[in-house]
Amino acid sequence: MPKITKRNTAVKGEAIGKRVDSAIANIITASNDASKAVKVRSRESKILIVAVNRLNKKRAALAKREQTAVARWRKLRSAEHRKALGVIQKELVAVRKLLVKTRAQRGAAATELAVVKSVNRRVAVYTGAIGKAEKVLNKPKKTGKTKRKKSAAKK
């Protein structure tokens, strides 16, 4: 009888089965996490898009108010009109700064959303393939061939 050395030992079936089961569980967990991440990132992205649009409208309105304030100040050079123009200009600068920050956040969120969606698609494909494989592997085995009944004799 040949001797089995330790170098030739193989991994046991139970260990391989446990590895496969844990890998499947990890992919299912990753699928759930990815779908949750897509929902959260989509919500964040939509919020940032709305914020950028709102700030753009506010910036446009302030720019128009600034033009009219400049025209008034040029017509009647008074301290009152100059102060009003200064307030509008300060607010416009603040809105522009906030708009730059929000646009940067929106860009980062859009990039992250694209990455998360890509990962979600990959995981969904893997999960679908695993589901199909499980369906094939869990089919009941056929016990034997069934014989067809002979049809009625030909006339």
N, CA and C atoms as an extended XYZ file, in Angstrom:
465
Properties=species:S:1:pos:R:3:atomname:S:1:resname:S:1:resid:I:1 pbc="F F F"
N         0.843       -1.171        0.000 N   MET     1
C         0.000        0.000        0.000 CA  MET     1
C         0.891        1.236        0.000 C   MET     1
N         0.608        2.210       -0.901 N   PRO     2
C         1.467        3.388       -0.975 CA  PRO     2
C         1.257        4.295        0.226 C   PRO     2
N         2.334        4.900        0.618 N   LYS     3
C         2.266        5.838        1.741 CA  LYS     3
C         1.808        7.205        1.252 C   LYS     3
N         0.976        7.830        2.038 N   ILE     4
C         0.526        9.189        1.704 CA  ILE     4
C         1.366       10.148        2.532 C   ILE     4
N         2.064       10.998        1.841 N   THR     5
C         2.887       11.973        2.540 CA  THR     5
C         2.073       13.234        2.765 C   THR     5
N         2.569       14.052        3.656 N   LYS     6
C         1.841       15.281        3.972 CA  LYS     6
C         1.830       16.255        2.800 C   LYS     6
N         2.844       16.162        1.933 N   ARG     7
C         2.898       17.080        0.797 CA  ARG     7
C         1.769       16.819       -0.189 C   ARG     7
N         1.290       15.612       -0.225 N   ASN     8
C         0.275       15.253       -1.198 CA  ASN     8
C        -1.149       15.344       -0.646 C   ASN     8
N        -1.304       15.893        0.554 N   THR     9
C        -2.646       15.977        1.118 CA  THR     9
C        -3.459       17.008        0.361 C   THR     9
N        -4.712       16.700        0.168 N   ALA    10
C        -5.613       17.594       -0.557 CA  ALA    10
C        -6.586       18.226        0.432 C   ALA    10
N        -7.175       19.300        0.016 N   VAL    11
C        -8.163       19.978        0.850 CA  VAL    11
C        -9.412       19.112        0.901 C   VAL    11
N       -10.015       19.047        2.044 N   LYS    12
C       -11.202       18.211        2.205 CA  LYS    12
C       -12.422       18.879        1.590 C   LYS    12
N       -13.364       18.065        1.217 N   GLY    13
C       -14.577       18.547        0.556 CA  GLY    13
C       -15.377       19.508        1.403 C   GLY    13
N       -15.430       19.240        2.703 N   GLU    14
C       -16.184       20.130        3.588 CA  GLU    14
C       -15.594       21.530        3.610 C   GLU    14
N       -14.255       21.596        3.622 N   ALA    15
C       -13.589       22.903        3.646 CA  ALA    15
C       -13.873       23.672        2.362 C   ALA    15
N       -13.842       22.975        1.244 N   ILE    16
C       -14.134       23.634       -0.034 CA  ILE    16
C       -15.586       24.096       -0.057 C   ILE    16
N       -16.473       23.257        0.431 N   GLY    17
C       -17.888       23.624        0.484 CA  GLY    17
C       -18.130       24.852        1.343 C   GLY    17
N       -17.435       24.914        2.489 N   LYS    18
C       -17.578       26.076        3.362 CA  LYS    18
C       -17.073       27.339        2.683 C   LYS    18
N       -15.951       27.201        1.961 N   ARG    19
C       -15.410       28.368        1.240 CA  ARG    19
C       -16.385       28.862        0.190 C   ARG    19
N       -16.968       27.930       -0.556 N   VAL    20
C       -17.917       28.313       -1.606 CA  VAL    20
C       -19.138       28.975       -0.980 C   VAL    20
N       -19.650       28.389        0.100 N   ASP    21
C       -20.820       28.978        0.766 CA  ASP    21
C       -20.529       30.375        1.302 C   ASP    21
N       -19.344       30.562        1.886 N   SER    22
C       -19.011       31.900        2.411 CA  SER    22
C       -18.806       32.898        1.278 C   SER    22
N       -18.255       32.435        0.140 N   ALA    23
C       -18.086       33.331       -1.008 CA  ALA    23
C       -19.443       33.765       -1.551 C   ALA    23
N       -20.377       32.829       -1.631 N   ILE    24
C       -21.723       33.165       -2.104 CA  ILE    24
C       -22.384       34.143       -1.137 C   ILE    24
N       -22.228       33.883        0.157 N   ALA    25
C       -22.804       34.794        1.154 CA  ALA    25
C       -22.181       36.182        1.047 C   ALA    25
N       -20.868       36.254        0.802 N   ASN    26
C       -20.195       37.548        0.651 CA  ASN    26
C       -20.721       38.302       -0.562 C   ASN    26
N       -20.960       37.594       -1.665 N   ILE    27
C       -21.467       38.257       -2.871 CA  ILE    27
C       -22.891       38.753       -2.641 C   ILE    27
N       -23.698       37.977       -1.946 N   ILE    28
C       -25.066       38.416       -1.657 CA  ILE    28
C       -25.048       39.645       -0.749 C   ILE    28
N       -24.161       39.636        0.248 N   THR    29
C       -24.020       40.800        1.132 CA  THR    29
C       -23.553       42.017        0.339 C   THR    29
N       -22.584       41.794       -0.544 N   ALA    30
C       -22.089       42.897       -1.376 CA  ALA    30
C       -23.191       43.439       -2.274 C   ALA    30
N       -24.043       42.558       -2.765 N   SER    31
C       -25.162       42.988       -3.606 CA  SER    31
C       -26.120       43.877       -2.819 C   SER    31
N       -26.446       43.460       -1.610 N   ASN    32
C       -27.338       44.275       -0.771 CA  ASN    32
C       -26.705       45.625       -0.447 C   ASN    32
N       -25.414       45.612       -0.086 N   ASP    33
C       -24.714       46.856        0.242 CA  ASP    33
C       -24.642       47.782       -0.964 C   ASP    33
N       -24.387       47.208       -2.140 N   ALA    34
C       -24.275       48.022       -3.351 CA  ALA    34
C       -25.608       48.664       -3.704 C   ALA    34
N       -26.697       47.926       -3.570 N   SER    35
C       -27.998       48.513       -3.900 CA  SER    35
C       -28.370       49.623       -2.912 C   SER    35
N       -28.024       49.433       -1.633 N   LYS    36
C       -28.268       50.498       -0.650 CA  LYS    36
C       -27.415       51.723       -0.969 C   LYS    36
N       -26.162       51.488       -1.354 N   ALA    37
C       -25.261       52.598       -1.678 CA  ALA    37
C       -25.767       53.371       -2.888 C   ALA    37
N       -26.304       52.667       -3.874 N   VAL    38
C       -26.848       53.347       -5.059 CA  VAL    38
C       -28.013       54.242       -4.654 C   VAL    38
N       -28.885       53.745       -3.781 N   LYS    39
C       -30.022       54.561       -3.332 CA  LYS    39
C       -29.546       55.817       -2.606 C   LYS    39
N       -28.593       55.635       -1.685 N   VAL    40
C       -28.104       56.776       -0.898 CA  VAL    40
C       -27.398       57.785       -1.790 C   VAL    40
N       -26.504       57.287       -2.659 N   ARG    41
C       -25.756       58.202       -3.531 CA  ARG    41
C       -26.671       58.901       -4.529 C   ARG    41
N       -27.687       58.212       -5.016 N   SER    42
C       -28.635       58.851       -5.937 CA  SER    42
C       -29.373       59.981       -5.238 C   SER    42
N       -29.784       59.733       -4.003 N   ARG    43
C       -30.487       60.766       -3.232 CA  ARG    43
C       -29.575       61.973       -3.014 C   ARG    43
N       -28.318       61.706       -2.616 N   GLU    44
C       -27.371       62.801       -2.399 CA  GLU    44
C       -27.144       63.586       -3.686 C   GLU    44
N       -27.001       62.872       -4.784 N   SER    45
C       -26.748       63.527       -6.063 CA  SER    45
C       -27.921       64.415       -6.467 C   SER    45
N       -29.139       63.911       -6.278 N   LYS    46
C       -30.321       64.706       -6.616 CA  LYS    46
C       -30.401       65.960       -5.755 C   LYS    46
N       -30.089       65.815       -4.470 N   ILE    47
C       -30.119       66.971       -3.561 CA  ILE    47
C       -29.110       68.022       -4.018 C   ILE    47
N       -27.907       67.569       -4.399 N   LEU    48
C       -26.877       68.517       -4.838 CA  LEU    48
C       -27.242       69.174       -6.167 C   LEU    48
N       -27.867       68.430       -7.056 N   ILE    49
C       -28.298       69.010       -8.340 CA  ILE    49
C       -29.333       70.106       -8.092 C   ILE    49
N       -30.272       69.837       -7.204 N   VAL    50
C       -31.298       70.842       -6.874 CA  VAL    50
C       -30.646       72.069       -6.236 C   VAL    50
N       -29.666       71.832       -5.364 N   ALA    51
C       -28.989       72.950       -4.699 CA  ALA    51
C       -28.232       73.807       -5.705 C   ALA    51
N       -27.555       73.167       -6.657 N   VAL    52
C       -26.815       73.929       -7.676 CA  VAL    52
C       -27.782       74.738       -8.531 C   VAL    52
N       -28.901       74.139       -8.911 N   ASN    53
C       -29.884       74.878       -9.713 CA  ASN    53
C       -30.453       76.065       -8.942 C   ASN    53
N       -30.737       75.839       -7.657 N   ARG    54
C       -31.271       76.926       -6.829 CA  ARG    54
C       -30.254       78.062       -6.713 C   ARG    54
N       -28.979       77.707       -6.485 N   LEU    55
C       -27.944       78.733       -6.357 CA  LEU    55
C       -27.704       79.456       -7.685 C   LEU    55
N       -27.815       78.748       -8.799 N   ASN    56
C       -27.676       79.402      -10.103 CA  ASN    56
C       -28.769       80.438      -10.313 C   ASN    56
N       -29.993       80.077       -9.943 N   LYS    57
C       -31.099       81.036      -10.075 CA  LYS    57
C       -30.878       82.247       -9.175 C   LYS    57
N       -30.414       81.976       -7.947 N   LYS    58
C       -30.173       83.070       -7.007 CA  LYS    58
C       -29.051       83.975       -7.527 C   LYS    58
N       -28.004       83.371       -8.087 N   ARG    59
C       -26.897       84.144       -8.640 CA  ARG    59
C       -27.368       85.013       -9.798 C   ARG    59
N       -28.188       84.438      -10.668 N   ALA    60
C       -28.702       85.206      -11.803 CA  ALA    60
C       -29.570       86.371      -11.336 C   ALA    60
N       -30.412       86.125      -10.345 N   ALA    61
C       -31.268       87.193       -9.826 CA  ALA    61
C       -30.437       88.297       -9.183 C   ALA    61
N       -29.398       87.886       -8.426 N   LEU    62
C       -28.533       88.886       -7.791 CA  LEU    62
C       -27.743       89.676       -8.829 C   LEU    62
N       -27.319       89.016       -9.895 N   ALA    63
C       -26.588       89.726      -10.952 CA  ALA    63
C       -27.480       90.776      -11.597 C   ALA    63
N       -28.746       90.417      -11.802 N   LYS    64
C       -29.684       91.372      -12.385 CA  LYS    64
C       -29.940       92.528      -11.423 C   LYS    64
N       -30.105       92.203      -10.120 N   ARG    65
C       -30.298       93.260       -9.124 CA  ARG    65
C       -29.066       94.156       -9.039 C   ARG    65
N       -27.882       93.551       -9.193 N   GLU    66
C       -26.650       94.341       -9.156 CA  GLU    66
C       -26.606       95.330      -10.320 C   GLU    66
N       -27.015       94.880      -11.495 N   GLN    67
C       -27.024       95.777      -12.651 CA  GLN    67
C       -27.959       96.966      -12.430 C   GLN    67
N       -29.139       96.670      -11.909 N   THR    68
C       -30.077       97.779      -11.675 CA  THR    68
C       -29.562       98.704      -10.566 C   THR    68
N       -28.899       98.129       -9.546 N   ALA    69
C       -28.356       98.952       -8.458 CA  ALA    69
C       -27.211       99.822       -8.968 C   ALA    69
N       -26.383       99.280       -9.848 N   VAL    70
C       -25.290      100.066      -10.433 CA  VAL    70
C       -25.867      101.216      -11.259 C   VAL    70
N       -26.916      100.918      -12.024 N   ALA    71
C       -27.538      101.963      -12.845 CA  ALA    71
C       -28.117      103.075      -11.958 C   ALA    71
N       -28.778      102.707      -10.851 N   ARG    72
C       -29.320      103.702       -9.930 CA  ARG    72
C       -28.210      104.545       -9.312 C   ARG    72
N       -27.137      103.853       -8.908 N   TRP    73
C       -26.027      104.553       -8.258 CA  TRP    73
C       -25.371      105.529       -9.227 C   TRP    73
N       -25.241      105.133      -10.499 N   ARG    74
C       -24.631      106.035      -11.480 CA  ARG    74
C       -25.533      107.243      -11.737 C   ARG    74
N       -26.830      107.020      -11.683 N   LYS    75
C       -27.772      108.102      -11.928 CA  LYS    75
C       -27.790      109.084      -10.754 C   LYS    75
N       -27.943      108.543       -9.557 N   LEU    76
C       -28.009      109.362       -8.356 CA  LEU    76
C       -26.911      108.904       -7.401 C   LEU    76
N       -25.761      109.478       -7.447 N   ARG    77
C       -24.619      109.039       -6.632 CA  ARG    77
C       -24.835      109.439       -5.163 C   ARG    77
N       -25.592      108.559       -4.499 N   SER    78
C       -25.846      108.822       -3.081 CA  SER    78
C       -25.291      107.673       -2.249 C   SER    78
N       -25.098      107.947       -0.975 N   ALA    79
C       -24.562      106.926       -0.066 CA  ALA    79
C       -25.558      105.783        0.101 C   ALA    79
N       -26.827      106.086        0.060 N   GLU    80
C       -27.855      105.054        0.212 CA  GLU    80
C       -27.776      104.027       -0.920 C   GLU    80
N       -27.639      104.532       -2.140 N   HIS    81
C       -27.544      103.612       -3.294 CA  HIS    81
C       -26.234      102.840       -3.272 C   HIS    81
N       -25.167      103.473       -2.809 N   ARG    82
C       -23.864      102.798       -2.718 CA  ARG    82
C       -23.919      101.669       -1.690 C   ARG    82
N       -24.573      101.915       -0.549 N   LYS    83
C       -24.693      100.870        0.475 CA  LYS    83
C       -25.530       99.698       -0.044 C   LYS    83
N       -26.611       99.998       -0.733 N   ALA    84
C       -27.457       98.937       -1.298 CA  ALA    84
C       -26.674       98.105       -2.303 C   ALA    84
N       -25.870       98.786       -3.115 N   LEU    85
C       -25.037       98.080       -4.093 CA  LEU    85
C       -24.002       97.206       -3.387 C   LEU    85
N       -23.414       97.714       -2.326 N   GLY    86
C       -22.421       96.935       -1.563 CA  GLY    86
C       -23.033       95.681       -0.954 C   GLY    86
N       -24.241       95.793       -0.427 N   VAL    87
C       -24.925       94.631        0.167 CA  VAL    87
C       -25.180       93.570       -0.909 C   VAL    87
N       -25.644       94.024       -2.051 N   ILE    88
C       -25.931       93.089       -3.142 CA  ILE    88
C       -24.639       92.408       -3.607 C   ILE    88
N       -23.570       93.187       -3.723 N   GLN    89
C       -22.304       92.615       -4.182 CA  GLN    89
C       -21.747       91.597       -3.181 C   GLN    89
N       -21.869       91.882       -1.892 N   LYS    90
C       -21.399       90.935       -0.870 CA  LYS    90
C       -22.201       89.630       -0.945 C   LYS    90
N       -23.492       89.774       -1.092 N   GLU    91
C       -24.336       88.583       -1.186 CA  GLU    91
C       -24.017       87.788       -2.453 C   GLU    91
N       -23.739       88.485       -3.535 N   LEU    92
C       -23.394       87.822       -4.794 CA  LEU    92
C       -22.076       87.065       -4.673 C   LEU    92
N       -21.107       87.644       -4.004 N   VAL    93
C       -19.819       86.967       -3.789 CA  VAL    93
C       -20.024       85.705       -2.949 C   VAL    93
N       -20.831       85.812       -1.912 N   ALA    94
C       -21.098       84.659       -1.048 CA  ALA    94
C       -21.793       83.539       -1.821 C   ALA    94
N       -22.766       83.912       -2.650 N   VAL    95
C       -23.486       82.909       -3.438 CA  VAL    95
C       -22.545       82.249       -4.438 C   VAL    95
N       -21.668       83.022       -5.057 N   ARG    96
C       -20.708       82.444       -6.016 CA  ARG    96
C       -19.767       81.454       -5.333 C   ARG    96
N       -19.280       81.804       -4.132 N   LYS    97
C       -18.400       80.885       -3.393 CA  LYS    97
C       -19.129       79.598       -3.058 C   LYS    97
N       -20.347       79.745       -2.565 N   LEU    98
C       -21.140       78.573       -2.216 CA  LEU    98
C       -21.448       77.736       -3.452 C   LEU    98
N       -21.682       78.387       -4.567 N   LEU    99
C       -21.959       77.684       -5.821 CA  LEU    99
C       -20.749       76.880       -6.278 C   LEU    99
N       -19.564       77.445       -6.142 N   VAL   100
C       -18.342       76.719       -6.517 CA  VAL   100
C       -18.177       75.474       -5.648 C   VAL   100
N       -18.390       75.613       -4.344 N   LYS   101
C       -18.272       74.473       -3.426 CA  LYS   101
C       -19.306       73.400       -3.752 C   LYS   101
N       -20.536       73.833       -3.997 N   THR   102
C       -21.613       72.879       -4.262 CA  THR   102
C       -21.395       72.164       -5.584 C   THR   102
N       -20.895       72.876       -6.579 N   ARG   103
C       -20.588       72.230       -7.866 CA  ARG   103
C       -19.502       71.175       -7.703 C   ARG   103
N       -18.494       71.475       -6.892 N   ALA   104
C       -17.432       70.497       -6.639 CA  ALA   104
C       -17.988       69.261       -5.943 C   ALA   104
N       -18.854       69.489       -4.958 N   GLN   105
C       -19.482       68.357       -4.264 CA  GLN   105
C       -20.343       67.545       -5.212 C   GLN   105
N       -21.066       68.230       -6.089 N   ARG   106
C       -21.916       67.535       -7.056 CA  ARG   106
C       -21.073       66.687       -7.997 C   ARG   106
N       -19.934       67.213       -8.426 N   GLY   107
C       -19.049       66.442       -9.300 CA  GLY   107
C       -18.500       65.205       -8.613 C   GLY   107
N       -18.091       65.371       -7.363 N   ALA   108
C       -17.584       64.224       -6.598 CA  ALA   108
C       -18.684       63.195       -6.378 C   ALA   108
N       -19.884       63.671       -6.082 N   ALA   109
C       -21.009       62.751       -5.857 CA  ALA   109
C       -21.376       62.015       -7.141 C   ALA   109
N       -21.307       62.712       -8.268 N   ALA   110
C       -21.622       62.068       -9.549 CA  ALA   110
C       -20.595       60.987       -9.879 C   ALA   110
N       -19.325       61.273       -9.605 N   THR   111
C       -18.275       60.285       -9.843 CA  THR   111
C       -18.475       59.065       -8.961 C   THR   111
N       -18.752       59.299       -7.684 N   GLU   112
C       -18.978       58.195       -6.742 CA  GLU   112
C       -20.211       57.390       -7.139 C   GLU   112
N       -21.260       58.067       -7.583 N   LEU   113
C       -22.467       57.382       -8.008 CA  LEU   113
C       -22.189       56.487       -9.209 C   LEU   113
N       -21.396       56.973      -10.146 N   ALA   114
C       -21.052       56.162      -11.322 CA  ALA   114
C       -20.283       54.909      -10.912 C   ALA   114
N       -19.346       55.063       -9.979 N   VAL   115
C       -18.569       53.912       -9.503 CA  VAL   115
C       -19.471       52.909       -8.796 C   VAL   115
N       -20.343       53.409       -7.937 N   VAL   116
C       -21.236       52.527       -7.180 CA  VAL   116
C       -22.196       51.800       -8.117 C   VAL   116
N       -22.712       52.505       -9.128 N   LYS   117
C       -23.608       51.860      -10.091 CA  LYS   117
C       -22.881       50.770      -10.877 C   LYS   117
N       -21.637       51.034      -11.238 N   SER   118
C       -20.843       50.043      -11.962 CA  SER   118
C       -20.641       48.789      -11.114 C   SER   118
N       -20.277       49.002       -9.862 N   VAL   119
C       -20.083       47.865       -8.948 CA  VAL   119
C       -21.401       47.126       -8.749 C   VAL   119
N       -22.488       47.868       -8.625 N   ASN   120
C       -23.796       47.247       -8.434 CA  ASN   120
C       -24.166       46.374       -9.634 C   ASN   120
N       -23.874       46.847      -10.844 N   ARG   121
C       -24.154       46.039      -12.039 CA  ARG   121
C       -23.348       44.753      -12.032 C   ARG   121
N       -22.052       44.871      -11.690 N   ARG   122
C       -21.197       43.684      -11.641 CA  ARG   122
C       -21.723       42.670      -10.635 C   ARG   122
N       -22.039       43.157       -9.446 N   VAL   123
C       -22.516       42.254       -8.397 CA  VAL   123
C       -23.857       41.638       -8.791 C   VAL   123
N       -24.713       42.407       -9.462 N   ALA   124
C       -26.008       41.878       -9.892 CA  ALA   124
C       -25.817       40.755      -10.905 C   ALA   124
N       -24.857       40.922      -11.801 N   VAL   125
C       -24.577       39.868      -12.786 CA  VAL   125
C       -24.060       38.619      -12.080 C   VAL   125
N       -23.143       38.795      -11.144 N   TYR   126
C       -22.619       37.647      -10.396 CA  TYR   126
C       -23.719       36.953       -9.605 C   TYR   126
N       -24.571       37.741       -8.965 N   THR   127
C       -25.658       37.166       -8.180 CA  THR   127
C       -26.620       36.397       -9.082 C   THR   127
N       -26.914       36.970      -10.246 N   GLY   128
C       -27.792       36.275      -11.197 CA  GLY   128
C       -27.188       34.969      -11.678 C   GLY   128
N       -25.886       34.991      -11.961 N   ALA   129
C       -25.218       33.773      -12.411 CA  ALA   129
C       -25.213       32.711      -11.317 C   ALA   129
N       -25.004       33.151      -10.086 N   ILE   130
C       -25.026       32.205       -8.961 CA  ILE   130
C       -26.426       31.617       -8.799 C   ILE   130
N       -27.442       32.457       -8.944 N   GLY   131
C       -28.823       31.974       -8.845 CA  GLY   131
C       -29.134       30.940       -9.910 C   GLY   131
N       -28.697       31.196      -11.152 N   LYS   132
C       -28.919       30.236      -12.233 CA  LYS   132
C       -28.171       28.934      -11.969 C   LYS   132
N       -26.932       29.051      -11.478 N   ALA   133
C       -26.150       27.856      -11.184 CA  ALA   133
C       -26.801       27.047      -10.068 C   ALA   133
N       -27.285       27.730       -9.030 N   GLU   134
C       -27.958       27.036       -7.933 CA  GLU   134
C       -29.208       26.327       -8.426 C   GLU   134
N       -29.924       26.959       -9.345 N   LYS   135
C       -31.134       26.355       -9.896 CA  LYS   135
C       -30.802       25.077      -10.655 C   LYS   135
N       -29.735       25.131      -11.442 N   VAL   136
C       -29.317       23.955      -12.201 CA  VAL   136
C       -28.829       22.862      -11.257 C   VAL   136
N       -28.047       23.253      -10.258 N   LEU   137
C       -27.479       22.255       -9.347 CA  LEU   137
C       -28.518       21.627       -8.427 C   LEU   137
N       -29.590       22.343       -8.143 N   ASN   138
C       -30.597       21.837       -7.216 CA  ASN   138
C       -31.762       21.134       -7.901 C   ASN   138
N       -31.623       20.839       -9.206 N   LYS   139
C       -32.682       20.102       -9.891 CA  LYS   139
C       -32.730       18.681       -9.343 C   LYS   139
N       -33.919       18.137       -9.203 N   PRO   140
C       -33.983       16.752       -8.733 CA  PRO   140
C       -33.420       15.810       -9.790 C   PRO   140
N       -32.761       14.776       -9.317 N   LYS   141
C       -32.168       13.815      -10.245 CA  LYS   141
C       -33.259       12.912      -10.800 C   LYS   141
N       -33.080       12.545      -12.048 N   LYS   142
C       -34.028       11.626      -12.668 CA  LYS   142
C       -33.711       10.226      -12.167 C   LYS   142
N       -34.757        9.513      -11.813 N   THR   143
C       -34.544        8.176      -11.241 CA  THR   143
C       -34.355        7.117      -12.315 C   THR   143
N       -34.939        7.269      -13.415 N   GLY   144
C       -34.787        6.275      -14.485 CA  GLY   144
C       -35.500        6.754      -15.722 C   GLY   144
N       -35.264        6.049      -16.794 N   LYS   145
C       -35.918        6.456      -18.029 CA  LYS   145
C       -37.356        5.972      -18.019 C   LYS   145
N       -38.236        6.818      -18.423 N   THR   146
C       -39.630        6.420      -18.542 CA  THR   146
C       -39.852        5.958      -19.969 C   THR   146
N       -40.544        4.864      -20.083 N   LYS   147
C       -40.797        4.322      -21.418 CA  LYS   147
C       -42.082        4.922      -21.955 C   LYS   147
N       -42.049        5.184      -23.240 N   ARG   148
C       -43.244        5.713      -23.876 CA  ARG   148
C       -44.176        4.561      -24.189 C   ARG   148
N       -45.432        4.843      -24.051 N   LYS   149
C       -46.427        3.830      -24.411 CA  LYS   149
C       -46.519        3.784      -25.919 C   LYS   149
N       -46.689        2.628      -26.386 N   LYS   150
C       -46.821        2.489      -27.836 CA  LYS   150
C       -48.168        3.018      -28.249 C   LYS   150
N       -48.171        3.706      -29.375 N   SER   151
C       -49.436        4.254      -29.862 CA  SER   151
C       -50.273        3.151      -30.460 C   SER   151
N       -51.493        3.452      -30.693 N   ALA   152
C       -52.414        2.459      -31.260 CA  ALA   152
C       -51.879        1.960      -32.582 C   ALA   152
N       -52.188        0.782      -32.903 N   ALA   153
C       -51.691        0.169      -34.141 CA  ALA   153
C       -52.145        0.981      -35.338 C   ALA   153
N       -51.276        1.006      -36.331 N   LYS   154
C       -51.613        1.776      -37.538 CA  LYS   154
C       -52.687        1.051      -38.314 C   LYS   154
N       -53.599        1.795      -38.884 N   LYS   155
C       -54.690        1.187      -39.636 CA  LYS   155
C       -54.422        1.186      -41.075 C   LYS   155
